[in-house]
Amino acid sequence: MKNNNCSDCSEKTVEGRAVIDKETGLLCVDLNCQDYETDKDILVPYVCTTCGETTWKTKSPTEQKK
């Protein structure tokens, strides 16, 4: 949930990877892994490490190789 008083969102946002937890079936975000093995557009979470605000962006295959 976004903290409206957070001033760190533009500087302390890290790219993550969306994964399904095998035990619970919940959608989770892994901040330690950014490997994408696909030639399709993917939806990537960007999470502020201060307040937890999550922004989802689409990455194309050409952006993934950078």
C-alpha positions as CSV (number, residue, x, y, z in Angstrom):
1,M,0.0,0.0,0.0
2,K,1.3,3.4,-0.9
3,N,2.5,5.8,1.8
4,N,1.4,9.2,0.5
5,N,4.2,10.9,2.5
6,C,7.0,8.8,0.9
7,S,9.5,10.8,-1.0
8,D,11.7,7.8,-1.9
9,C,9.5,6.2,-4.6
10,S,11.4,7.8,-7.4
11,E,14.9,6.9,-6.1
12,K,14.5,3.6,-4.1
13,T,12.4,1.5,-6.5
14,V,13.8,-1.9,-7.5
15,E,12.7,-4.2,-10.3
16,G,11.3,-7.5,-9.2
17,R,9.8,-10.6,-10.7
18,A,6.2,-11.8,-10.1
19,V,5.9,-15.4,-9.0
20,I,3.2,-17.7,-7.8
21,D,3.9,-19.2,-4.4
22,K,3.5,-23.0,-4.7
23,E,2.2,-23.5,-1.2
24,T,-0.4,-20.8,-1.1
25,G,-1.1,-20.1,-4.7
26,L,-0.7,-16.3,-4.1
27,L,1.0,-13.9,-6.4
28,C,4.2,-12.7,-4.8
29,V,7.1,-10.4,-5.9
30,D,10.7,-11.6,-5.7
31,L,13.1,-8.7,-5.5
32,N,16.2,-10.8,-5.8
33,C,15.7,-12.2,-9.3
34,Q,15.4,-10.4,-12.6
35,D,16.0,-13.2,-15.0
36,Y,13.4,-13.4,-17.8
37,E,13.6,-16.3,-20.2
38,T,11.0,-15.3,-22.7
39,D,10.6,-13.7,-26.1
40,K,7.2,-12.2,-25.2
41,D,6.3,-8.9,-23.5
42,I,6.2,-9.4,-19.7
43,L,4.6,-7.5,-16.8
44,V,7.3,-6.5,-14.3
45,P,6.7,-5.1,-10.8
46,Y,8.8,-2.2,-9.5
47,V,8.6,-1.8,-5.7
48,C,9.6,1.1,-3.5
49,T,11.8,-0.4,-0.8
50,T,10.7,2.3,1.7
51,C,6.9,2.3,1.5
52,G,6.1,-0.7,-0.7
53,E,4.3,1.1,-3.5
54,T,4.3,-1.3,-6.5
55,T,4.1,-0.1,-10.1
56,W,3.6,-2.6,-12.9
57,K,5.3,-1.9,-16.3
58,T,5.5,-4.0,-19.5
59,K,9.0,-4.9,-20.8
60,S,9.5,-6.0,-24.4
61,P,12.0,-8.7,-25.3
62,T,14.5,-6.1,-26.5
63,E,14.4,-4.3,-23.1
64,Q,14.9,-7.6,-21.2
65,K,18.3,-8.2,-22.8
66,K,19.7,-4.9,-21.5
